[in-house]
Amino acid sequence: MKINLSTMLILNLFILVFNGCHSLKVSDDSIDQNVFVINRTFKANSKLVFEAWVNPDRFTKWLGPKGASMYFIKADVKEGRTSLWSMTTADGKTKFGTLHYKIINSNDLIVYTQNFSDKSGNLVKAPFSQAYPDKLLTTVHFSPDGSNRTNVSVRWEVFGNATDAERKTFQNLKPVMQIGWSDSFDKLDSILLEGK
């Protein structure tokens, strides 16, 4: 099924209204074709929210769209190290990828590059589009927001060499990225509220 961009934008608007959109925001930075930014406020302190990103067992419980299951083949969450993950989505397709950690500042900041890979960790093109950029730089900021609340800002940007076609594909897929991150954040919200 092919969905055009205007249909995706309407769908995203419906999802945000349906979910209350009280704590989910897409930044104006997302207008830049090379950058996607999304923010969410969670009802938990920054230490707990940060832990959900750096603890592999916790990370795999919430990352990915609805119906996805994830696990780490190799988890090495330290600056300068690389983790290898596997994710099976609701359609039954399995994808692999790596996260190469550049900065991990406790309770404050995580920066890593990410790419799709084969199950051995070798870089491959995205399984959903040969015209998607090979690498993204992910920057995650954790900011206390009042008592027992944390604002998380995720910035995805095209990293390294990318063609004009890859940059355009990245721009065109931003509505899908918003849905995917929203699904992940909903799962993280539930986990944090349950105290898991």
C-alpha positions as CSV (number, residue, x, y, z in Angstrom):
1,M,0.0,0.0,0.0
2,K,1.4,3.4,-1.0
3,I,0.7,6.4,1.2
4,N,1.5,9.9,0.0
5,L,3.1,12.5,2.3
6,S,-0.1,14.5,2.8
7,T,-2.0,11.4,4.0
8,M,0.9,10.6,6.4
9,L,0.8,14.1,7.8
10,I,-3.0,13.9,8.4
11,L,-2.5,10.5,10.0
12,N,0.2,11.9,12.3
13,L,-2.0,14.8,13.2
14,F,-4.9,12.3,14.1
15,I,-2.5,10.2,16.2
16,L,-1.2,13.2,18.1
17,V,-4.7,14.5,18.8
18,F,-5.9,11.0,19.7
19,N,-2.9,10.5,22.1
20,G,-3.4,13.9,23.6
21,C,-0.1,15.3,22.3
22,H,0.4,16.8,25.7
23,S,4.1,15.9,25.9
24,L,5.2,15.1,22.4
25,K,6.7,17.7,20.2
26,V,8.5,17.7,16.9
27,S,11.0,20.6,16.8
28,D,11.3,23.3,14.1
29,D,14.8,21.9,13.5
30,S,13.0,19.1,11.6
31,I,12.5,21.5,8.7
32,D,16.2,21.0,7.9
33,Q,16.1,18.0,5.5
34,N,19.1,16.5,7.3
35,V,17.7,16.7,10.8
36,F,14.8,15.2,12.7
37,V,14.1,16.2,16.3
38,I,11.4,14.9,18.6
39,N,10.8,15.7,22.3
40,R,8.8,14.0,25.0
41,T,8.3,14.6,28.7
42,F,8.2,11.6,31.0
43,K,6.9,11.3,34.5
44,A,10.1,10.0,36.0
45,N,13.4,11.4,37.2
46,S,16.3,11.8,34.7
47,K,18.3,9.0,36.3
48,L,15.5,6.4,35.7
49,V,14.8,7.7,32.2
50,F,18.6,7.6,31.3
51,E,18.9,4.1,32.7
52,A,16.2,3.0,30.2
53,W,18.6,4.1,27.4
54,V,21.8,2.6,28.7
55,N,20.6,-0.7,30.3
56,P,20.3,-3.1,27.4
57,D,17.6,-5.2,29.0
58,R,15.5,-2.1,29.6
59,F,16.3,-0.5,26.2
60,T,15.0,-3.6,24.3
61,K,11.6,-3.5,26.1
62,W,10.6,-0.1,24.6
63,L,12.6,0.7,21.5
64,G,10.8,0.1,18.2
65,P,7.3,0.5,16.8
66,K,4.2,-1.3,18.1
67,G,4.5,-5.0,17.6
68,A,8.3,-5.0,17.4
69,S,10.6,-7.2,19.5
70,M,14.2,-6.4,20.0
71,Y,17.3,-7.9,21.6
72,F,21.0,-7.3,21.6
73,I,23.3,-9.8,19.9
74,K,26.2,-7.9,21.5
75,A,25.6,-5.1,24.1
76,D,28.7,-2.9,24.8
77,V,27.2,0.4,26.1
78,K,30.4,2.4,26.7
79,E,32.0,5.3,25.0
80,G,34.0,4.2,21.9
81,R,32.2,0.8,21.9
82,T,29.6,-0.7,19.6
83,S,26.4,-2.7,20.2
84,L,24.7,-5.0,17.7
85,W,20.9,-5.4,17.8
86,S,18.2,-7.4,16.1
87,M,14.6,-6.3,15.7
88,T,11.7,-8.2,14.3
89,T,8.8,-5.9,13.4
90,A,5.0,-6.8,13.4
91,D,5.2,-7.8,9.7
92,G,7.7,-10.6,10.6
93,K,10.7,-8.9,9.1
94,T,14.0,-9.0,11.0
95,K,16.5,-6.2,10.8
96,F,19.9,-5.8,12.3
97,G,21.9,-2.7,13.2
98,T,24.7,-1.2,15.2
99,L,25.0,1.6,17.7
100,H,28.5,3.1,18.1
101,Y,28.6,5.2,21.3
102,K,30.5,8.5,21.1
103,I,29.4,10.2,24.4
104,I,27.7,8.9,27.5
105,N,27.2,11.5,30.2
106,S,25.3,10.0,33.1
107,N,21.7,11.2,33.3
108,D,22.4,14.0,30.8
109,L,23.5,13.1,27.3
110,I,24.0,10.1,25.0
111,V,25.5,10.5,21.5
112,Y,25.9,7.6,19.1
113,T,26.0,6.8,15.4
114,Q,23.7,4.1,14.1
115,N,23.3,2.1,10.9
116,F,21.6,-1.0,9.6
117,S,23.9,-4.0,9.3
118,D,23.9,-7.7,8.7
119,K,23.8,-10.1,11.7
120,S,27.6,-9.9,11.9
121,G,27.5,-6.1,12.2
122,N,28.7,-5.2,8.7
123,L,27.0,-2.1,7.3
124,V,24.2,-2.7,4.8
125,K,21.6,-0.5,3.2
126,A,18.3,0.0,5.0
127,P,16.0,-2.9,4.3
128,F,13.1,-0.6,3.5
129,S,14.9,1.7,1.1
130,Q,18.1,1.6,-0.9
131,A,18.0,5.4,-0.9
132,Y,18.0,5.9,2.9
133,P,21.3,7.4,4.4
134,D,23.8,4.8,5.6
135,K,24.4,6.4,9.0
136,L,22.6,8.6,11.4
137,L,24.0,10.6,14.3
138,T,21.7,10.3,17.3
139,T,21.9,12.8,20.1
140,V,19.7,12.3,23.2
141,H,19.4,15.1,25.9
142,F,17.8,14.4,29.3
143,S,16.6,17.5,31.1
144,P,14.9,17.6,34.5
145,D,11.5,19.3,34.1
146,G,10.1,20.1,37.5
147,S,9.6,17.5,40.2
148,N,10.0,13.9,39.0
149,R,9.7,14.8,35.3
150,T,12.3,14.5,32.5
151,N,12.3,16.0,29.1
152,V,14.0,13.9,26.5
153,S,15.1,15.4,23.2
154,V,16.1,13.0,20.4
155,R,18.0,14.5,17.4
156,W,18.6,12.3,14.3
157,E,20.8,13.7,11.6
158,V,22.3,12.4,8.4
159,F,25.9,11.5,9.2
160,G,28.8,11.1,6.9
161,N,28.5,11.0,3.1
162,A,25.0,11.0,1.7
163,T,23.6,11.6,-1.7
164,D,20.9,14.1,-2.5
165,A,18.5,11.2,-3.1
166,E,19.4,9.8,0.4
167,R,18.8,13.2,2.0
168,K,15.5,13.5,0.2
169,T,14.4,10.1,1.4
170,F,15.3,11.0,5.0
171,Q,13.2,14.2,4.7
172,N,10.3,12.3,3.2
173,L,10.3,9.6,5.9
174,K,10.1,12.1,8.8
175,P,6.3,11.4,9.3
176,V,7.1,7.7,9.6
177,M,10.0,8.5,12.0
178,Q,7.5,10.5,14.2
179,I,5.1,7.6,14.3
180,G,7.9,5.1,15.2
181,W,9.4,7.3,17.9
182,S,5.9,8.0,19.3
183,D,5.2,4.3,19.5
184,S,8.5,3.8,21.3
185,F,8.0,6.6,23.7
186,D,4.5,5.3,24.5
187,K,6.0,2.0,25.5
188,L,8.8,3.7,27.5
189,D,6.1,5.8,29.3
190,S,4.2,2.7,30.3
191,I,7.4,1.0,31.6
192,L,8.4,4.1,33.6
193,L,4.9,4.4,35.1
194,E,5.0,0.7,36.1
195,G,8.4,1.2,37.6
196,K,10.0,-1.6,35.6
